[in-house]
């Protein structure tokens, strides 16, 4: 049976799989959102990233990672909403 199959009752193991998947996606989203704006500046401070890097590129990459993190969080929430049905 497919984990994402929405027909019929879910077994306790399927409920647990859904909760674990949602928790994993939420943790991944949190890490992505937290690392996106911080990592480039840590790289500059440790001199592993050039200080003459285009700030527009850093801002765009950070914004992309924040949006990606939000999307992952919403996917995890959608997984948990299946449990209410």
N, C-alpha and C positions, 0 to 999 in steps of 0.2 A: 504494500500500500504506500502511496506517495505521502510524504510528510505534509505536503501542501494541499492534499485532497481535503475539500471542505464538506464532503457529503458524509452524513451519519455522525454518530457519536465518536469522540476521540477517546482512545484508551489512555490510561495513566501514563504510559511510556510516551505516547505521542504528545500529551500535554507537557511532559517534562522536556521533550525534545524542542518543543515550541518555545518554552521558557528559556532554555539554554541558548537557543539560536538568537532570541531577542536580547538576552543578556550579552552575548558575544558581540552582536551588532552595536549595542549601546556602548560597550567598552571600546570598540574600534572607533566609533564616532567620537567619543570623548577624547581619546588619544589624538585623533586627527585634528579636532578643533583646538586642543591645547598646544599641539606641536606646531601647527601652521604659523602662527604669528611669532612664536618664540625661537624656533630652531634657526632661522636665518641670522638672527642677532647674536645667538650663542656662537654660531659659526664665524661671524665677523669678530667677535670678542676673542675667540680662540685662534684666530687667523687661519682658519681652514677654508674660509670663504673670503674672496677678495673684497676689500672695502669699496672698490670702485664698481661693484656690481650695480646694475641698473635698478634703482629703487622701484620703478614701475613694474619690473618683472617680479620682484619680491612681493610687492603688494598684490599683484594679480594671482600669483601662486598661493599666497596666504588666503585670499578671498575664495579661490577655487577649493582649497582644502576645507575651509569653513563650510562652504555650500555642500561639499561632499559629506562632511560629518553630519550636517543637519539631515541630509537625505538618508544616510545610513540609520540615523536615529528614528526617522519617520518610518522606515521599513521595519525596524524592530518593534515599534509601537503597533504597526499594522499586524504583525505576527501575534502580538498579545491580544489584540482585539478579537481575533478568531476564537479565543477561549471563552468569550462572553456569549457566543452564539450557541 
